[in-house]
Each structure stands twice: as structure tokens, then as C-alpha cells.
Amino acid sequence: MQKRLGGRDCGIDKLPITEYWDFKPSDRKVKSIQQYLANFAIIPKKELPAGAEFGVSYITWNFNCPLLLNNLKTYLCSHGVKFERRQLKHISQGFLSTNVKVVFNCSGLGARSLGGIEDSTVFPVRGQVVIINAPHIRQNKVRWGSDYATYIIPRPNSGGQVVLGGLIQKHNWNGDTFACDTQDILRRATDLLPDILKLPLEILRESTGLRPYRKAGVRIEKEKTKNGIIIHNYGAGGYGYQSGYGMANAATGLLVPNISKL
Ligand SMILES: Cc1cc2nc3c(=O)[nH]c(=O)nc-3n(C[C@H](O)[C@H](O)[C@H](O)COP(=O)(O)OP(=O)(O)OC[C@H]3O[C@@H](n4cnc5c(N)ncnc54)[C@H](O)[C@@H]3O)c2cc1C
């Protein structure tokens, strides 16, 4: 993807990461991730911060989401994809343009209210992030608790922006940004990586988003309707950037079984 979108300036790049857990993740998960993560290492117990049970380090992909999405759109347009923005009341409206045979339903949280879908198992998980200017931070750091996550994620090709998070508030539909949440995020993030404060703290933005979760996980499914075929592909929750590429391959594979990967 990086190569196709124009190399290291396209909005995705590799950086080191350290992750700590307050509980031991399952052996299955650890075995799985160590098969595909570069430079994977388990951190010795004596090097873990107080309260952490387990930790790993590896090289990961970092996303600069606005830049990446823009570059992805430009790439798709140059390959003949046409974008049209419309609000649908019912999924069948997707078939109204001429010659539409297949509609991909990637409506995220909208799947809850979109006519013909109305999936009541879709729900929001509210998050808030604080974006700071910190060009000296060139690593990711994450701490997972049973009901919280603290993370520090530099944005590639952003001139030094770093995303600090986060919150995991299930069923909270509030899209507002709160000062108390910002303070809580800053406290946890600077505890986790005190180097953030090596330069004066410069907050660029605070923002809130609702992750589109689904109770049973993602829905990637083919449905035949009288209007044509619908391929459902929603419920990515907090992992749409990490798993969207795989989800898209699975969804297009339902339409054309032997399609080469995107
Ligand atoms: C604070 C926060 C932190 C996150 N961190 C990460 C992370 O570290 N890694 C990661 O991989 N992911 C992360 N995510 C999650 C990621 O943003 C989502 O998983 C991803 O955006 C889901 O993409 P999607 O296209 O499935 O849904 P969405 O991005 O929700 O897109 C759905 C689209 O459907 C449109 N739509 C819905 N209903 C209708 C309708 N009736 N008519 C027309 N259009 C409609 C909406 O307008 C929207 O454009 C985070 C999210 C938040 C909020």
C-alpha cells in the first residue's frame, strides 16, 4: 500500500512500539502476533513498569489517517473510481443509479439506523485524543488495562504531530470534547512516556470520535435482494485502519471468490 500510494510520504510509515498489559494476554494471541511482527521481543518482567504483567516490543506501521485517506482517494480516482456523497435512508437507494448490480454496505455506526439494515447490535465506543506537536517523539507506546488504554502514536509525515489517547467508553454517543478527558489523557500519556515533556507541551487539537463496534464482531456477509447483491462490511470497532485492508479483501472475495488481493 505504501509503495502504491507514493512511498514514505504517503501517510503510513514504520516506527518502533512498546506495548504493556496490566494482565497477561492469551498465549494464542502472543503466539499469533509473534509470527508476523518485525523485531518482535517479549520484555523481561523486571523491565516492566509498576503494575504491568506483560510487555512486547516490535516495529509497527503508523498511520497519518487524514493524509493517508486523501492519498488513497487520489489513487483510487486515478484508477477510475468515482466518489459521490449522498445520504441514504434505505440501503435499496444504493441501487438507484444506473447499472448498479452490487452495493457494499460499509456504513459503520450508520448500520444501526439505515433502512433495510437496522442492526441494533451496532454501538459506539467513544474515544477522545489530544494531538500535540512533539517532533522528538519517534516511538509508539501503549498500555492496556482491562477498561482503559493509554497510547502515544506519532503521525508520519506530519511535521511532528503525536496522537495521545485514549478513552474506551462503550455506548456513549457524545461527540463533544471534554477538558477533564484531555487532562486525564495528558496525565496518563506523560506518565507512560515522560520524554513527551522534554519539550514544552504544545497542544494542537483535541478531538472525539465514536468507534463503530458490533456485538458479535465484524459483519462481512453477502445478501441477495430483489434489487441486487449487497455485501455487508461493517463493525470494525477500534481497528478499522489496522484491519480494513483485510476486511476489504474478505468482502470483495465474497463477490469474486478467486479475485486477486486488493
Ligand atoms: C478515538 C479513536 C481511536 C481509534 N484508533 C484506532 C486505531 O488505533 N487503529 C485502528 O485501526 N482504528 C482506530 N479507530 C477506529 C477506526 O477509526 C474505525 O474502525 C474506522 O474508521 C471504521 O471505518 P468504517 O469505514 O468501517 O466506518 P466509518 O469510518 O464510521 O465510516 C462509515 C461511513 O458510512 C457513512 N454512512 C453511514 N450511514 C450512512 C447513510 N445512511 N447514508 C450515507 N452514508 C452513510 C458515514 O457517513 C461514514 O462516512 C479509532 C477510532 C477512534 C474514534
The ligand as a Gaussian input file, in Angstrom:
#p B3LYP/6-31G(d) Opt

LIG

0 1
 C      -10.536000       7.769000      19.161000
 C      -10.416000       6.680000      18.132000
 C       -9.223000       5.961000      18.028000
 C       -9.086000       4.971000      17.056000
 N       -7.900000       4.299000      16.968000
 C       -7.751000       3.360000      16.018000
 C       -6.530000       2.642000      15.892000
 O       -5.565000       2.862000      16.632000
 N       -6.425000       1.702000      14.927000
 C       -7.456000       1.429000      14.085000
 O       -7.304000       0.575000      13.227000
 N       -8.634000       2.065000      14.190000
 C       -8.814000       3.012000      15.138000
 N      -10.020000       3.644000      15.275000
 C      -11.182000       3.080000      14.585000
 C      -11.350000       3.489000      13.153000
 O      -11.418000       4.904000      13.044000
 C      -12.640000       2.834000      12.658000
 O      -12.562000       1.438000      12.850000
 C      -12.847000       3.100000      11.183000
 O      -12.942000       4.487000      10.940000
 C      -14.112000       2.404000      10.717000
 O      -14.217000       2.630000       9.348000
 P      -15.550000       2.300000       8.580000
 O      -15.311000       2.800000       7.202000
 O      -15.963000       0.886000       8.800000
 O      -16.667000       3.192000       9.322000
 P      -16.784000       4.746000       9.377000
 O      -15.452000       5.397000       9.352000
 O      -17.694000       5.045000      10.533000
 O      -17.495000       5.134000       8.013000
 C      -18.847000       4.857000       7.787000
 C      -19.290000       5.804000       6.709000
 O      -20.621000       5.479000       6.337000
 C      -21.331000       6.697000       6.176000
 N      -22.764000       6.446000       6.375000
 C      -23.365000       5.864000       7.436000
 N      -24.689000       5.829000       7.269000
 C      -24.936000       6.399000       6.061000
 C      -26.125000       6.666000       5.313000
 N      -27.334000       6.350000       5.785000
 N      -26.015000       7.265000       4.098000
 C      -24.785000       7.610000       3.602000
 N      -23.626000       7.381000       4.273000
 C      -23.706000       6.788000       5.481000
 C      -20.772000       7.604000       7.248000
 O      -21.025000       8.962000       6.949000
 C      -19.301000       7.262000       7.175000
 O      -18.629000       8.044000       6.213000
 C      -10.179000       4.659000      16.211000
 C      -11.355000       5.390000      16.305000
 C      -11.484000       6.395000      17.258000
 C      -12.777000       7.156000      17.333000

